[in-house]
């Protein structure tokens, strides 16, 4: 696995909150995998991201296969190849071999209920255009939101290949990986454990969560990730947030030129940071080493890069979540 812009502190050197998160990852998931390690420079952001992912994808009574299908469909809609590959393997781990291969191809599941679930998850990329709401349980809905955030973090900060040469896209390798993780994937997880890692959120849980632990986890992630906007000036933040609203998930045809046009009239001090945040929201794989090098001239710490990317990612994710407000239900 290649980290695009920095290498996190090794797992064995983790301390404090980061070490606590890694312990839960070992107990309940696949260990401290790169998608989470990439956030370790900001422990409170790592904890909130894990808490939402755990409570949405792993815990509770909703079908785990349905949730993995949502994770895969949202990841495909966001063009996050890394996450598509990872969650196809987890569908294999659940024994859903045919469904896993349909998901790997980007096909439509033959079972109508699951086909509708995939269509709903894919439509969430552009919730206003899709008039998107959720008839599904809080865990399923929160899985979609968790992966809108995680996809953007992963696409910005990680190389897209899980294995050298893209070996994970071989059916034989996918199936073998599924067997390796079968026991971990199928063990039930008690709801709420991830919440012990969180600071108290300043915002109340969202209405769509209906009192489920995912609501507390989502509120904490939103609070934590939005703080990355403090790295930008007011006009820059308004530019990012307004662009997310009016573009409604549209993929820019030429991300570099698109972002350059949007930042042209901003104060010079904010241009590169706004560019990275905009790309994180819309086309995170288009964040380039040159962008990061310019950002590091004034913000050399890995933590500030992670916070900035997380700000763009949560702004796009919360655009999806806002479509779940009572006014839209």
Secondary structure, 3 states (H helix, E strand, C coil): CCECCCCCCCHHHCCHHHHHHHHHHHHHCCCCCHHHHCCCCCHHHHHHHHHHHHHHHHECCCCHHHHHHHHHHHHHHCCCHHHHHHHHHHHHHCCCHHHHHHHHHCCCCCCHHHHHHHHHHHHHHHHHHHCCCCCCCHHHHHHHHHHHHHHHHHHHHECCCCCHHHHHHCHHHHHHHHHHCHHHHHCCECCCHHHHHCCCCCCCCCHHHCCCHHHHHHHHHHHHHHHHHHHCCHHHHHHHHHHHHHHCCCCCCCHHHHHHHHHCCCCHHHHHHHHHHHHHHHCHHHCCHHHHHHHHCCCCCHHHHHHHHHHHHHHHHHHHHHCCCHHHC
